[in-house]
Amino acid sequence: MAQKILIADDEPNIVLSLEFLMKREGYEVRVAENGDDALAQVAEFTPDLVLLDIMLPRRNGFEVCQQIRSSPQWRDMKVVMLTAKGRDTEMQKGLALGADAYITKPFATKELVARVKELLDGKR
Amino acid sequence: MSDGASLAIAFAITLGIAAVVGGLAGGVVWSGLGPEERAAAIEMLAPRTGLLIFVGLLGIGVISVALQPAIRSHFNEARRLAEEARIMLAANPDYRIEPRGTSGMRQLGEALNEFGGRVRELRAEVDVKIAHAKASVEEERNRLAALMSELTQGVLVCNREGRILLYNERARHLFAGGEPGIATLVGLGRSIFAVIDRNLVGHGLDAVAQRLAQGDAHPVAHFLTTTQGGQLLRVHMAPVRGLLQPGGEETTEQPEVTGFVLTLDDVTRTFEDDTRRDRVLHSLTEGSRAPLANIRAAAESLLDYGDMDDAQRARFLGVIAEESRALSARLDRTMHDHADSLKTRWPLENVLGADLIGAAQRRIETRVGISAKLDDVDAALRLEADSYSLTQALAYLAGRLKEALGVREVRMRLGRSGRNAELDLMWRGMPISGSVLQTWEEEPMRAGGEESPLSVKDVVERHAGEVWHQTDPTAQSAYFRLLIPAATAAVPARREAPATSSRPEYYDFDLFHQPGQSADVDARLLSELAYTVFDTETTGLEPSAGDEIISIGAVRIVNGRLLRHEVFEQLIDPRRPIKSASTAIHGITPEMLNGQPSIDRVLPVFREFTEDTVLVAHNAAFDMRFLQLKEEATGVRFTQPVLDTLLLSEVLHANQELHRLEAIAERLGINVVGRHTALGDAIVTAEVLLKMLPLLAERGIRTLGEAREASKRTYYASVKY
């Protein structure tokens, strides 16, 4: 069974690429456009990995990440944070809140794909 | 000897003379009588002895009463002479006694005048010597004052108690209070804590003390503070250290800290500039990440997955096109909005373009020696420019034109072109190749023996501008154009103190020795006190009948010096009509009071101006009555001790008839100008007070308490308004 990825980002122009890439890598993909939606889909879709943008409407990526990490049943869910902020203080915050990886925009698609694969392979 | 005792002696002498005259007359008559006659006389007079003695005494009494006015006047005359002699000696060396009364008194008066003349000559000689000695000190002080006034930073020197000993105009300007046009919080002898939080200063002093203890040779502290006007100041604090006792043994002991120097920088603008710059940087870096990510992800997907279908491909290409357009628009917007913040930090000032052109014109005519004419010059256009280097650049180009082409005249033009200013240097003459002109633009500037490492191009680039040249071969005319960004708005001019002939008294180092003013004030010496001398103009003379203050003028005296630059002058809207009779006196018309603040806004500021000082006014009771009647309405109370120059004049010169301000001023040799403005009268009153202080000291009145006691005893003190 294909592994599942939830893409949480409100910008359609990046979602287009992310969705395309992940599907081409053979994952089952869903998209959430805001933080609330992301949490709802985490519960319902139970993805193996979440590509989580920080600047989400309603509930930001940090809060979503914290929610995921506070629930034991999602302990194994991988969280990759995507952000347009390049400060290392934020990177540290993301990792401290339980993200498995922190990727700064703009990024090389190959690296992103490799990182996702690496995380999911480790899980398998 | 008291007047009473003198009168008693005079009376006794009169009595004695009368007794001797009576006795002699009796003796002569008695000796001319025969023995029977004597017996008969005894027989006749014996029963009437009492009556005889009574008549005799009555006669003596009548004589002495008759003589008394003459005696009294004689003594009064003497006292008047004494007072006048004192005026001559202590206050006004030009004062001369008008000889009157008996010939003896006249002679005495003339002798005193002669004496006064000699004293004056002697004094003049001494004064010349003192002036010589003072001149060098004065010069040093002037240099210091000039240096201080030129600083773009505010400087304040305070003693350990936080009293201001020295300040410059910039410092005063930085702390100018919120009320426009009314008083200022910075002044000699004032407390620094009125403008900077006591804790901040204390904290700074602690830090300095700590560094001193650690053996730091240059212990300084820094802190930030905000002014009432909302400006952000960076304060640099350094200690003032006293001298070690000379001749003492070598010790590791540090000299005592006697005060501190504060240097103030207004960093409001820098801070705002930095904030703006940060925003630009932020919008250019982090703001670009997301659009770039979108483009890059789409582009890499297109490259890496060449097998995608056309619809998918079109969507990716759409993203790339859309995002790159948005990114371009963002860059344009940022450049437009924040162009000012992106300029290099060359120290540019906001200058009037016309001034710059004028300076260039003079420089070209004097240094290059050719005629420089002005064409259209936009008189309102302001530039962010380093006017010196721009002027230099224009003169240099004119110089090259003269050398290479023999140009005798250049013309200049200044106009606006969008956000920029066009500064043109035009000439007519032989055509010249563009590459030569370009070398002129790019070579280091040399003109009239002056060499600069910069080229015209460098200078223009530092202004974030451009320079180019254009030639019109047919018209044989050409020009250099310097395109310099125009300034957005004029920087508001600094409000300076009105120019006056005398040098500002911004310093008073004697205040280092000033004891705390809160000490028992009555015991303080008059010569050491700080005074606010004030005067009011009113709508009329009856405060209780609703007359109001329409003007307050005040000046301060600190350490025996009249501080002409620390004045308070404010017109007040009385909210009631002014009687024309009073307008005739003070010349204040209802129109002048339109738009002036009302008394309830002025009194708190005036109260602040008078803080920690003794109030002085001529006929103070009158002015104080007006102030007291406002206490309830405004909640502002003036509780300081008050001195009245009218009463002090009465104390000093009880035998002079006139105690009006003009009369006193004339007596004391004070030049009366600008009377009947509140400030003018306050200044005259202050000068009167300063002249009175040595006269009072001669009478043993040295402290405030003694002066107030003496004032109370005089007749005028019982007059109530």
Interface residues (C-beta under 8 A of the other chain):
Chain A: E11 N13 I14 L16 S17 L18 F20 L21 R24 A84 K85 G86 T104 K105 P106 F107 A108 T109 K110
Chain B: T285 E286 G287 R289 A290 L292 A293 N294 I295 R296 A297 A298 E300 S301 D304 Y305 M308 Q312 R315 F316 V319 E322 E323
